[in-house]
Amino acid sequence: MDEKKDLRINSKVISEGVNRMPNRSMLRAVGFTDEDFKKPMIGIASTWSEVTPCNVHIDELARQAKSGATDGGGAPMIFNTIMVADGIAMGHEGMNYSLPSREVIADSIETVMGGEALDGMVAIGACDKTTPGCLISMGRLNVPSVYVYGGTIQPGKLDGRDIDIVSSFEAVGQHQQGTIDDEQLHKVECSACPGAGACGGMYTANTMAAAVEALGMSIPGSSSTPAIDDYKNQECRQAGDLVVRLLEKDIRPRDIMTKEAFENAITVVMALGGSTNAFLHLLAMAHSAEVDLSLDDFERVRQDVPHLADLKPSGKYVMQDLFEVGGVPAVMKLLHEQGLLHGDCITVTGKTIAENLAEVPSLKEGQVIIKPFDEPIKPNGPLVVLRGNLAPEGAVAKMSGQKISRFEGVAKVYDSEAEATVAIEAREIVEGDVLVVRHVGPKGGPGMPEMLSITAMIVGQGLNGKVALMTDGRFSGGSHGFVIGHVAPEAFVGGPIGLLQNGDKVTIDSGTQEINMHVSEEELARRKAEWKQPALKYKRGILAKYTKLVGSSAKGAVTDDGLE
C-alpha cells in the first residue's frame, strides 16, 4: 500500500526538526498532539463581529468549518480579522474606513497565514468588504482555499410588506418630504433588520457572494443559502473537508481564478443586476491572482448577457426569495444552458462548473424572480462603462430600473457628501439637475465613500430618474436611480470632474456610453492651469497611508500596484 501523501505545504517548517521544538511547544498549548504535526495545518479565517448583523453568527460557522477540516484529516486553527459594517458607516466620516477595510482584511489574513506557515484556508465572510478581502488574500497566498458566505438576512416585515435596510434610508427622504410621520419612521427603523445575515437585496454583499460562487471559489449554493438556514452549518463543515481534498489534488486559487472564471463572475453579476462595487472588487481580486482584467472586459461580457433578475434595489424581490426558487446555482444552470458560462473552469469542489451544474435542479416552475431569456428586464447587462471628457479612464453607470438612457442637465457641484446632503435637505436639487459629488474618490475621500444616503434621499423626495448623480466616489449596492460612480481620474489627482463648475452642461448617455461636459477646450485648459491639488485630509494613521498607496478606481483601487 502506498504511503499516505504528505499534504503539508508550509507547516513542515514548524513541524519537523529538533530546532522547531519551541514552535511545537506553543501549538501543544492550544491543543495539538503528536499526530496533528503530521497533518496539514488549516487556517479558518473568521470575520465574526458583533458590530453588524451581517457577521454576528460567523463564530459558530467558523467552528463548523474547523470541525469539517478536522474530520477531513487536517489540523485547523481559527483566527479572526476585522470588518466594517457599511450600513452603519454610511452617511458620516466612518464611511472613509469602509473600502480601506478591504485591504486590512486581505493584509491581516495574508499576515496570519504567512506568519504561521499554514497550508490551506477556509475563509468565512458576509458584509460587503469581507468577501473581496478574503478572496484577495487567497489570490496572493495561492494556498488551497475555500470561501463560505455567511448568508443573507431575512426580509423585515412591516404592514404586510417586505422591507430591508434600504427601506430605512429611503424612509428618511420620505420623512423629509412629509409623506411619512415620526411614528412610521420609527416603525421602519425597528422592522428593517430582523436578525443575522447580510443585507437582503442584490446589494454588494450578495452580489460579491454570487460572483465568488460563479468564480468557482465557494461551494455551490453558498451564496444564496440564508444565514439562519440549518444548511449553512453543513456548508461550512463541507468547506473544511474540501480544503484538505484540494491539498490532496494540489488545486490552488490561481488554478481556479482564471480569466475565464472572472468572465463567469461578471456574467452572473450582470444577469442578477448586481452592485457597481463588483467592478472595484473583481478588478482587485484579479490583480491579486495576477489575472489581466479591465473595465473593457466587463463591457465586452455585458453585451451578451441579459438582465434577468427582478431583485432589489430596482426590483421587487430579495435573495431569500431567489434561494426558495433554486438560488444562484439554478441561475448559473440557466446561463450555462444558454452558452454564457465557461463550463470547463475548475472549482473548489474539484469538479468543473459544468459538472457541478449537471447536479443542480433548474429554477422552479412558475417562479417570477428570474425572467425568461426572451423577456428580459434589459437585453444587456445593466452596469455600463462610460467614457468621455469627464471620465477618460472610465465611470460606471447602474441602469437597472431606469426607463431613460440619456440625461442632459446642469451641474450642481459639491466637494463633499456633507455639502450635498445639506443641499438636498434644503430642496436645492430640482428636476433636471446633475448633482456632482467630488473629492470623494479613493485618494480624495479618502476611501471612496458610498452615497447611499444621498441616493435614498433623492428617491424619497420623488426625484428618482429626474435627477442624475455623478461622483468620483461610489454607491452602495442598495443605491438606485440615475447614478454614475467611479469617475476616473478622480478630482483629487486632477481629473476632469475636478474642473467642473456650477452651471456647466453635462450629458450622460448609456446608449452611446459617453459622459461629457460641454465646455470648450480653451476653457478647460484655463481651469486646469488654475487647479491646485487639495491638502491631504489625514496626516497620520491608516487613512493617511491609504491615501498615499491607493490607485485608480478604474484598476480596482488597490494599494499594491506599481510597487515593483
N, C-alpha and C positions, 0 to 999 in steps of 0.2 A: 504494500500500500504506500502511495506517495506521502512524503512528509507534508504536513499542512503548511501552506504558503504563509510566509511572514508578511503581514499586511501593514507593518509599521513603516511609515514614510519618514517621519521626522522624529518620532519619540524614542528611537533607538539611542539617541544621544543622551537621554536621561534614564534609559532602562538598562544599559549594559556597561560593564566595566567597573572595577573597584573604585576608581576615582569618581564614579557617579553615585556612590552610596549616599552622600548628603542629599542629592536630589530625591532619591527614593525614600529617604527617611521622612522628608516633608510630605510626600504623597501618601505614605503609610498613615500619617496623622489624619488624612481626610478619608481613609477607608481602603486604600489599595492593599492587595495581598500579593504574594509571590506570583500567582497566576496572572494577575492584572498586568504585570510588567511585560508579559508575553503577548498582550493584546494591543491592537491599535487604540490610541488614545483619541477620544472623540470629544470635541468641544460642542456644548449645547449653548448657543448664543441666545440669551433671553432678553427681550425688550420689555419685560414686566415693569409696570409702574402704576402707582395709584393716582397719577395726575390726570388721567383720562380714562373714560370707559373703554376706549379702543384696546387698551393693553392691560386692563386691570385683572384679567383672568389668565394671563400668559404664564404666571408662575406654575400653575397646575399643568399647563400644556408642556412646559419645559420638563417637568418631572415625568410626564408620559413619554416624551422623546428619549429621556435618559433611560427609562425602563426598556424601551424598544431597542436602544443601542446595546444595553447590557444583554438582553435576550439574544441579540444578533451576534454576539461574540466580541463586542467592543468594551473598552473601559472609559465610560463617559464622565464628563465633569460639566456642571452648569456654571456659566458666568454671565454677567449682566452688562448691558450697555445702556446709554441714556435714550431719552426721546423727548420731543416737544409736541404738545397737543396743539395742532394748528387752529382748531376751533376755539380754543381758549386764548391762544396768542393773537387771534385776529383783531384788527382794529386798534392796536396800540403798539408801543415800542417792542413788545415781546415778539412780534412777527419778524423782526430783524434776525432773530435767532433761528427761525424755522429752517430755511434752506441750509445755513451752516451746520445745523444739527445732522443733516445727511452725511456730511464729511466727518463729523465727530463720531457718528455711529460706525462708519466704514473704517476710520482710523483706529478706533478703540477695539473693534473686533480683530482687525489685522494685527494690532499690537499684542492682544492676549494670545491669539492663535500662534503668532510667530514667537513670542516670548516664552510660551510654554511648550513649544515644539509639538503641537498637536497634529494628528494625522488626517482628521476629517472633521466635518462640521455639519450640524443641523442648526439653522437659524430660524427663529420664530418672531414674526413682526406683525404689525397691524396698522397703526396710524401712519399718515402719509409718507414720512421720510424714512421710516424703519425698513420698509421693503426695499427701496433702492439702496439704502445704506448697507443692508445685509448683502445684496447682490453685488455691489461694488467691491466689498471685501472679498467675496467669493472669486470674482474675476481677478483680483490682484493676487490672492493667495494661491489659487489654482490647485487646491487640495480637494478631494472628493467631498461634495457638499449637497445638501438638500434644504430647500426653503419651505416653510409651512406658514401659511397666512392664518392669523388668529381668528379671522372671520368677521362677517358683517353684523351690525346691530339689527335688532328687530325694529320695524317702524313704530313710532309712537301713535297713540290713538287720541283724537280729540273730536268730539261731536260727531262720531261715527265715520271719521275720515282718517287716513294715514297722514302723519306729519313727521318731520325729521329736523335735523339741526338747521338746515337752510330755511325751513319754515320760521324758525326763531329769528334769524337775521332779517327775513323779509317782513316779519311782523313789526319790527322796529320802524321800517319805512311806512307800513300801513298805519301805525300809531301816529307817526308824524303827520301823515296825510289826514288823520282824523277818521279813518274808516273802521278802526277798532279802538276800544277804550282800555283803560288800565287793567280792568279785570280780565278781559280777553287776552291781553298781552301776557299777563301772569299765567293764565292757563296754558298758553303756548309754551312758555318757559318751562313749566312743570311737567309737560307731557312729551316734549320732543325726543328725549333720550331715555328710554325705559330701562336700560341695563347695559351689560357688557357688549362690546363689539365696535367696529369702526363704522363711520358714517355710512348710512344705508343706500344712498343713490349711487349712480355711476360717477362718483366723485373720485378724488385722487387715490384714496386707499384701495377701493375696489377696482379702479382702473389698473393700478400697478399690480395688484394681485392677479388679475386676469391676464395681464401682459406676461407676467413671470410664468404662469401656467402654460401659456402659448409658447414661451421661450423654451420650455422643457425643464425648468429648474425646480418645479414643485410637483407634488403628487396630483394626478388628475382629479379634479373636483375640489381641490383645496381652496381655490379662490372664491367659490360660491357657497361652501358649507357655512351656515351661520355660526356665530361664536358660541351660542348656547346649545348647539346640536350635539348630542352624545357622540356622533361620528367624528367630531373634531379631535377628541382624545385618541381615537383609533388612528386617525391620520398621523398624529404625532408619534405614536408608537411605531407605525409603519415607516415613518421617516427615519427614526433611529435605527431600525433594521436595514433600511435601504442604503444608508451611508456606508455601512460595512460591506454590503454587496457591491457598491461602487468601488470600494477599495479592492475587493477581490478582482473586479473586472478592469481596474485601473481606468475608470471613466472619470474625467475631471471636468470642472466647469467650462474650460475653454474648448473641450470636445463638444460640449452642448451649446454654448453661447456663440454660435457661428453667425455669419452674415445672414444666412437663410433663416436661422432661428429668430433673429431680430426682425426680419421681414414678417415672420409669422406673428410676432408680438404686435407689430404695427397693424397688421390686418385685423386682429381681434379688437384692438383699441378703436379702430375706425368703424368696424361693424357695430360695436357697442355704443359708439358716440361718447368716448371717454374724455378724460380731463386733458387740457392742454399741457399739464405738468408732465404727461407721458413723454413729450419731446425732450424736456430737460433730463429726465431720469433715464430714459432709454439711451440717449446720447452719452450720458455719464457712465452707464453700465457697459456700453460698448467700448468706451475708452479704456475702462479698467481691464477688459478682456482683449484689448488690442485688436478690436474689430473696427474697420473703417465705415462709420455710419454718419450720415449727414442729413440736413434738412431736405435735401433733394431726394433722398431715399424715402422719406415719409411721403413726399408729394407723389413720387412715382408709384408707390404702393396704393396710396389713396385713390388714384384714378380708377382702379379696378375693383374697389371694394365698396359695396353699398352700405349705407347706414340703415341698420335693421332693427335696433333695439329701442323700444318705447320706454326708456328709463329716465328717471330724474337725473339732472335738474330740469331739462327741457321737456321730458316726457312724463309719464304717469306713474310708473312702477319703480320698485326698489329691488336690490339684489336678492332679498329673501324670496320675492315673487319669482325671479328668474330661477333660483335654486329649486323651487317647487315644480317647475315645468321641465327640468333637465339640467339647468345650470350651464356654466361655461363649457363643460365637455360637450354638451349637446349642440351648443352654438358652433364650437370648433368642428364637430362632426359635419354639420351643415356646410360650413365654409370649405371643408376638405372635399366633400362630395361635389362642390361647385368648382373645384380645381384651384382654390385660392390659398391653400396652405402647402408648404413643403412637407410632404408626408414622411420623407426619409430622414428627417432630423432626429437624432438620438435624444433621449430624455433621461431623467433621473431614475426611471423605472428599469433602465437598461434596454427598453424597447424603443422603437421609433414612434413618432407622432401617429403615423398610420396604424401601427399595431395597437397602440393604446386606444385609439378611437374606434377600432373594429369591435371592441368590447363594450362600447358606450351605447346606451339607448338613445334613440332620436328624441327630439323635442316632443312633448306630449301633444296628442291630437287635440285640436280645438284651442290651444293656447293662443294668446293675443299679444304677448310681450315682444316676441321676435316676429317681425313682419316677413311675409313671403318674398322671395327674391324678385318676383315680378311685380311686387307692390311695395318697394322700399320706402322708408321715410325720406331718404335722399338717394339719388342714384350713385353718388360718390361719397367717400368719407367726409365728415363734417368739420374736420380740423385742417384748416387750409393755410399753407405757407404763402405769405405775401412779401413782395419786394417792391422797392421804388425809392424815390429820393428821400423818403422819411425812414426807410429801413433797408439800406444797401445789403446788410448781412442777412436780413430776413426778419419777419414777425409772424405770429401765429394767431389766426382768427378762429373762433369757435362759432360755427354757423348752424349748429343743431338747434332746432326750434325757431329759426329765423325764416320769415317768408320773403324778406328782401335780401338781395345780394350786393346791393350798391348803396353807399351812403355818402352824401356830399353835404358838408356843413361848415360852420365857422368854429375855429378853435377857441376854447377857453382853457387857458394853461395854468396849471398849478404845480408847484415844486415839491409838494408832499401830499400824502394821503390826508393828513390832518386839515390842510388848507382846502382840499377838495371836499371833504366831509362838511366843513363849515358852509361852503358854497351851496351844497346840495340841501342842507338843512334850511338855509336862508332862501330857498327856491330860486337861486340864481341860475341854475341849469334848466334850460327850457327845450322844448321840442326843436330839433334841427341842430343842436349843439354837438360839437365833437369835444367831449371832456378829455383833457390830456393831463395825465399824472406822470411826472417825470422825476429824474434824480432818485428813482427807487429801483434801479437795476441791481445786478449782482454787486457792483462796487458802490454805486451811489446810494443804495438803500441804507446801509449795505444789507445784503441778504435777500434782495429781490422780494419784498413783502407782497402778500396776496391782497387782492382788492375785493374780497367777498362782501365786506361791509358796504362798500360803495355800490357795487352792483345790486346788492339786495335792497338798498335804499332807493335806487333808481327804479327797480321793479315795483317796490312797494308804493312809490309815488305815481305809478301808472305810466312811466316813461319807457318801458321795455320796447325796444325796436325804434323808438322815436329819438333816442339819444345814442350816439356812439361813444364808447370809452376806449381810449388808447393809452398804453403805458409801456415804459421800459421795465416795469415790474411784471408781476404775473397774476394769475387768477386762481382762486380756489376751484377745485373740480365742481364745487357747488354753484359756481357763478354761471349765469346765462344772460342773454341779451346780446346786443351787437357789440362784442368786446374783442379787442385786439391787444395782445400782450407780447412780451418777449422782444420788443422792438430793439433791434441791434444795428449798429453800435448804440450803447446806452448814452444818455446825456452826460454822465459823469466823465466819460472819456472823449467827449467832443462829438458825439453822434448827432445827426441832423435833428433828432427830436429835441435836442437842447437848444436849437436855433429857432424853433417855432415860436411865434408870438401871438398874443390875443388878436383875433380878427382875421388871421390867415385862413384862407380857404383850403379845406382838406377834402380829398376824395379817397374813399376806401371801396375797393371793388373786388369781391371774392371771385367773380366770374373771370375777370382778366388777371386776377391775383396781383393787383397793384395797390400801393399805398403811397400817395403823393401829396405834397403841399404845393400850392400854386403860387410860388414865389420865384422871382427871376433869379437867374444865376448870379447877376451882379449884386442883388440884394443879399443873397445867401453868402456870397464872398465877403461882403461888408460885415455881416453879422459874425461870420467865422473869425475874421480878423479881430473883432472886439471881444470874442469869447475868452473867458478865463476859467480854468478848472476850479471848482469849489474846493474849499478846505476839507480835509478828512474829518468825518464826523466823530470818529473814535481814534484815540491815540494809543490805547493800551488794551490788552485782553484779546479775546477770540475775535471780536468783530474787526479790530484793527488788523490782526493777522489775516483774516479772511479777505478784507479789502485789498490787501497787498497781493494776495495769491490768486484770487478767483479770476476766471476768464470770462469770455463772452457767453451769453445765454444761447447763442447760435451753435455753440460747441458743448452745451450741457452744463455750463457754469462749474467746471471742475477746477480743482485747486492744484493739480499736479501736471498741468500741460506745459510743455516747453521748459521743463526743469533739467533736461538732459544737458 
